[in-house]
Structure formats: C-alpha cells, structure tokens
Amino acid sequence: MTTAQSFLFFLILLGGAATAVRLLSRTTATVPYPVLLAVGGIVIGLIPGIRLPPIGPDLILLAFVPGLVFEAALALDLEEIWRRVIPIGLLATLGVLLTVVGIGALAHFGLGLDWASGVLLGSIVAATDPIAVVSLLRQVRAPIGLDAILEGESLFNDGTGVAVFSAVLGTILSGHPSFADGALRLVFVTGVGVAIGLGAGALGVLLLRRVGEAELEILITLVVAYGAYLAADVVHASGVVSVVAAGIVVARYGSRTGRLKGTQLVGFWNLFAFILNAILFLVVGLALPTTRLISVAGLALGAYLIMFAARALPVYALLGLADFRGSSIPWSWRHMTFWGGIRGALSVALALSVAGYPQVNPLVSVLAYGMVVLSLLIQGGLLLPVADLLHLRSVRPAERQ
C-alpha cells in the first residue's frame, strides 16, 4: 500500500476499534471506556502482520494534547473549582513536586537508578489523567466536589508536571544536572507559558465578542488552543501551561456572559475531545514497546508500586492540610483521589520524547510506559469496585455536595 493508503487504513482501523470498544463498554459497565480502548490498542498492536505507521511523541503532543487540555478548561465548573481551590492548588503544585521527589528517591534507592534518571522518571509520570475516573464517577453520580478536585488537579498538574519535566530534562541535557539550573528553567517555562496563554486567551475573547457565527467561534477557539501551544513551544516554554491559561481565560468569559453555555461551540469541543480521547487511548496501547517491556517486567512492576505509594503523601498530607484550612474533604474523597491518580497519554508522550536522547538512560522511557499501562489496567480496571467500597455510588443528585 502507498503511504496515503496506509494512513487511511490506520484511521479506519482506529475508528472501527473505537466503535467496537464503545459498544463493548455499554455491556461491560464495570470497566471505564478509556481503559478498554488502551487494552484494545495493545491487542491490535500484537496482531502479527499488521504494520502500523510510527507513532512519535510530537504527534501526541501537538495533535492531541492542546485540544484535550483546552476542552477540559472549557468544561470546568469554575464556581465549584473556586470552592475547592485550596486542595486543587496544593495538589497541582506541591503535590507535583512531592510526587517527583518521592518517585525519584524511591527509584534511586529501590531500583538503582541514578538521581537524575529517577527524578526524570518522576517528572514523566507526575501528571494524572482523570478521563477514566471522572467519567465513571459521573456514571455512579458521585459528589460534584470530588469531580471538581480530580478534574482541577489533573488540568493544572498537566501544566506544572510538564513544566517540571521540561526543567529536569533541560538540566540533564545540559550535561551538568543541578537543582539551581532546574529551578531557573522551571520559572522560565512556566512564566513564559502563562504569559503567552493569557495573551492568546485575551485575543480569543476579543474576537469572540465580535462574531456571532458558530463556525467562526469554533475556528477562533481552535486557533487559540493550538496557537497558544505552538507559540510557547517555539520559544521553549511550556505549551501545556500556555493552553491551560488560554482555556481558563475563554472559560471565564463564557462563565461571566453565559454566551458559550449550550452552544454549538461547546458541542463541537465535546465531540472533538471524545474523538481525540478515543484515538489517543488506542494509540497508547499501539505504541507499547512490548518486547522491551517484557524484558524488564519486574522493574516495571516495582516502578509502578513506587509511583502508587508516592501518591499517598501528597494526597493525604495536602488534603489534610486543605481540610485544616477550612475545605471539607471527607475521607472517602481522599481515598478515591488517591486511587484515581491514574496516568495517561500525556505521560506516554513524555516517555516517548526522551527515548532518543543519548544523555538519558533508555530504561527511563520503558519503565514510564509500563507504569502508565499498569496504572490504567489496575487502578482503572478496579475503579467501580473501589467506588462501591467507598459508598460513592449511593449519593443521589440532590445530595451532591
């Protein structure tokens, strides 16, 4: 087949697999749809004779992440997010740093990685992915405050997590890894990313005020989302931070005016995010380095257990601090926040992106991929039993806190 035919075959295969998995998920409600998609991708990737086009980190980061992050920002309940701003802020900032340091230290002492590789591994898997968790919690009608904490944490720790990753990778590639150099890089990639995102969002709001056609609104927001990411990426700032900032500006405009609520624009972004997620979780499975992962299966399992354990400190300590500061957070919410720290496609993209650097230990990329897959299969696969165990299903809509 020609390149064009191979690409078309790849799209048809992904579309058919996503449809089949969606139909299966309706009869298997105990496993979230994204988890089934990842499993489906792994199965397809193992079929002999199927040659699929190479899937690189640039494809995931440039094609998928800006759209998903921007849609997540638009979908936020800003009023509820503001009510939970203390726990969300703590988890997305101090929580990310504690996770990176915790995984780095445990990987150094437990797996024998050098400090630079351990911290880099921690920064790759620092950001959580709430897609599977939140969809299931909504299905069982869990408290809206818990939804807000999980969604808010994930949206903002995407930005902080990628910023920390960029700083850590930059200082490793410099040949002289140091805390001071990494801190300066973190300030740069975060500050410049926020500035670019605020500017892009403000420009988008200015244009949205002047148009009334749904088609133009959709086009403007697409340009804002992908333009903000590209502009930050070109100057080596954090594209994810930029998109988060731009999305919040547009979402705030929509929240204050009520103009975007229930419009074709919102419908478009909902559909667009669904398509991106369906393809992306299949891609996660398809890109699995099966042979290399099997050869280090024991280390990958150990790394996953380290990641799972390292989440306990930021969740229980920081949510306890938030509770002390006046944010009422039931213990069942804390347990679900701990269990729901699933890693997803963003971590896969970051893992793939470091694979080609000779300065980076090649084991880091493989271990990170294994940690993501195990997180999806174990934590994602047991989400419903855990929700039942914590009695989250029993909350009725009228009682949602």
Secondary structure, 3 states (H helix, E strand, C coil): CCHHHHHHHHHHHHHHHHHHHHHHHHHCCCCCHHHHHHHHHHHHHHCCCCCCCCCCHHHHHHHHHHHHHHHHHHCCCHHHHHHCHHHHHHHHCHHHHHHHHHHHHHHHHHHCCCHHHHHHHHHHCCCCCCHHHHHHHHHCCCCHHHHHHHHHHHHHHHHHHHHHHHHHHHHHHCCCCCHHHHHHHHHHHHHHHHHHHHHHHHHHHHHHHHCCCHHHHHHHHHHHHHHHHHHHHHCCCCHHHHHHHHHHHHHHHHHHHCCCCCCHHHHHHHHHHHHHHHHHHHHHHHCCCHHHHHHCHHHHHHHHHHHHHHCHHHHHHHHHHHHHCCCCCCHHHHHHHHHCCCCCHHHHHHHHHHCCCCCCCHHHHHHHHHHHHHHHHHHHHCHHHHHHHCCCCCCCHHHCC
